Amino acid sequence: MTKTPDSVVRSFIDLHQDEFLRDLADWLRIPSVSADPARAGEVHRSAEWLAERLRATGFPVVEVWETDGLPAVFAEWPSGDPAAPTALVYGHHDVQPAAKEDGWDTEPFEPTVVGRRLYARGAADDKGQVFVHTLGLRAHLAATGRTAPAVNLKLLVEGEEESGSPNFEALVRREAGRLAADVVFVSDTGMWSETTPTVCTGMRGLADAQLDLYGPDTDIHSGSFGGAVPNPAEVAAELVAALHDADRRVAVPGFYDGVVELTDRERELFAALPFDEAQWLRVAKSYGTRGEAGYSTLERVWARPTAEVNGIWGGYTGPGGKTIVPSEAHLKLSFRLVAGQEIEKVREAVRGWVAEQVPEGIRYELTFPGATRPCLTPLDHPALQATVRAMGRAFEQEILFTREGGSGPAADLQDVLGAPVLFLGISVPSDGWHSVNEKVELDLLAKGVEAAAHLWSELAESWPQA
């Protein structure tokens, strides 16, 4: 197999870039806001629009998949090579709400080019990043002379990501056979900056919890009963205080079981990023850092598990005083998980810890509303190496590595399909996801198209042969 020639790819992209941008602008004009029931029809129209463009790109199989909510789009193009790996690209075609009166300088659903930037809702999150795969695939075929991709290529573009993907896992389980893949590429992510291209290697998982504590059947007089009966608000405070040790490690026994530790190489790569902690704190609107001892700020938010108190309430909170022992108090907690941690084991550890901490005379209910598994791809994985080479050819410089501290639906794909998840994105922090004046850098968009054009040959060449 011959790799995609770089000069031919660039020439093809240059020749078709205006057409590509016109098509993208047409798609961006569709206000596919999944959170607004009044715009459900627009989400359906967005799905149909994408399906038609994928057919025009050459995909022989394109289907709009209905869910109990809003539709996803599936496309498939077999390689024809029995030894070719199968790659699934994930993205989403729904967008966040937006209106000019929110503070936009332009109409959010009327794409506007200013200099080398394209402003529109969805330009970066996520229509622009999904759409690079159409021109990228065409460039791959034109430059290699192939009539089908070098890999068995599948796309799944959902329509409810901005609403929390409520029907996504059920869809993936329903269509697991059609979606089966050796590797999943998520094109709903970003890079470190315009001048520091990076590839994300993983995301943390998440386990939510709520603890409801109950003492007296009603609020009671603190003068008559205070100091002689258990106080749920005090117990809530004691639990919060006991959640971490002096080194800010989570004090729940068994919480760290199975954690995949950072390698020296990963720590070196994180340290190589041009991280400005003072600027990061300004963005966070915080006045200092605090976290697990022995780890840098980036290591803490990308690669270490955490426990956070999201909310604590109970008793009297109105003006003035009210001398009571409150009848109840409540905690909302969240646990960010990293590779190697099992959700149910973490829940069992938390259950056991709470049972040990809560004193006699306090009743409690501990619930776990939801969870998302972490995902991590080792640095030496052939698909990750193929991604790095493809990005390197497009950007013509060294590609560094990041992780994501948050969580997303990619974990559902990993769980159900059993395939490693990779991240291929060209968005940068200034693109303003979910904010006013969302934009995409046109030069980076072109680089994304180029990386997508190289990726399939790189993956096919590096994939282990059976």
C-alpha angles and dihedrals in degrees: 000000000000119000118242107271109242097216093050091049092051092047091050092049092048091050094051102032097101092051090047092053093047090053092046090051090053090054093046090055089067106091096217096175105166094190093062113075089200089064098049088109090057091053088053090048090051091053092050091047092053092045090055093049091050090052089050089050088059106260106152092204120047124158137170107225116208121214134182084273127019128346132265127204123232126191133175135188116178117215097220089225110112091208095051118116120237118241126191119200117205128198140130135244100199120094142202120267115272138174134173091242090061087077103276116153089213136027103282094220096043104077112226128191116213112178106312095339131094114209120202140111105274095020090123102008098077126307096070093051093046093048095056087076093065097058091031091058092047090051090049092054095043094049096045097038090233123146092208133028121278087243134041096264126204131174128201115184113179129205103212107052093112088054095053098271093266094174100031101096091048090050093050091048091047093051099032093125093054092044097048109137143162092226138010123217117201113206096186101090143079150232131248095254145322091275099036110058113196143176121224114228102189153347132228121244127231138222118185123203138182123199118196115192123197129191125156116016088244137011107283135198112276092208093057099036110012114120092020102068130046115268115216093206091054091048090051090053091047091051092051091048091050095048094089134034127225091279091052092250116145105263096208107118111242094015093121096045110134096005111160104229124220114262121229088249093053091050090050091051093049090049090052092065116100094246116177104196094187091055091045089055091050090054089048090048087227131133103218146356127258131171149108112345117247097032134095122238093258092047090051095052098038109032112018128080117239143188119217132187103224096178143357126187144151143121126032118343102162128107119300124002134312114187103216144129099232119231095224147010133190141208131195113201135180129195119203109209133203134204113301096031117113116214096221093047090052090050091050090050091051092047091053093046093050092049089054094047102046111087128223113279095039119100117201145183120208116193133176109209099185148343142197124199121235121243130206133172117205116240092243096053109126093229091053091048090050090052092050092050092049092049091045092054091050097046097031093220141083115295116220129197137248138169131213121244093204133065136244147171091279087088090063089059091049092048098047101034098036091223128132116255122229128185124224113176140140103195119121131207093258092061090090104226110201089002137098118283095023109188145166127221107242093212091054091046088057090049089052091053089050093049090050089051092055097039100077096053091044092050094047092049096048099042113110112252118233 
